[in-house]
Amino acid sequence: MLIGFAAPVSGSWATVDNLVRVATRAEELGYHSVWTFQRLLSPPDGSWGESYRSVLDPVAATSFLAAHTTRVRLGIAVLNLPFFAPPLLAKQLATLDVLSGGRLDAGLGIGWAPEEYAAVGVDMAGRGKRAEEYLPLLRRFWTDDVVEHEGEFYRVPATRMDPKPVQEGGPPVLLGASAEPALRRAGRLCAGWVSSSRADPAAIGESVNVVRAAAADAGRDPDGLRFVCRGAVRVRAERTRPLTGTLEQIRADFALLEEQGVTELFIDLNFDPEIGSPDADPAESMRRAEDALTAFAP
């Protein structure tokens, strides 16, 4: 199982210096990947949680990380497809793949917040059907010389998009999903699946099995897919669930995930309210991140 680490993109520790430090230190320690995530808006009452109150844009942050690293894979988990017109997202991700030398992993999803849908002017109804049309179209921008499309949600006149991504066929697309139809979509259409911050580490194998079954039903090789777990780690004195507890207890949980079919795990401290909050002490957050980077290094 490959091990990655999330960049500081949420809360007070999401600074220029900390972004550089976490990414370069992860590369030094042999981590496979560094990850960001998207949260476009948040409610005034903070009811979505501390981690969503203040979040850097992931495309911009990942481009910044690409300029300060040379080896690690760079993942975004996830960008919400409906918030972008297909050619715009295709162009942004192709450019990021070029700038990173072909190191991008594109985690994509369909979102869950009505407020964000309203703000970008997109109807939330039918978002699953929208994704079914969107995903193949996105790939065509990365592979076809000329793209022409007339669909239910999108229309593209006969046009070209260049330059193409460095990675043949474009960046691997990992679908963020939790509902069964979306999990099956990942198995049919994508390079793999990435779990959410709310996924139960003890039951993640159930989702892996749905994705694998859908891939097999579609005539694809399930063993060729990637299964990425966002490890929403919380380092605490008390043990309440997997990926929460002491550094040693959390490290021991990695085997539980691998046994359930997870192929990649990235440690994400942004979802610890003691770290990924605008009110947290950024120096203390970074000190704890340094400890975690060392303790969880591959």
Order of alpha helices (4+ residues) and beta strands (2+ residues): beta-alpha-beta-alpha-beta-alpha-beta-alpha-alpha-beta-beta-beta-alpha-beta-alpha-beta-beta-beta-alpha-beta-alpha
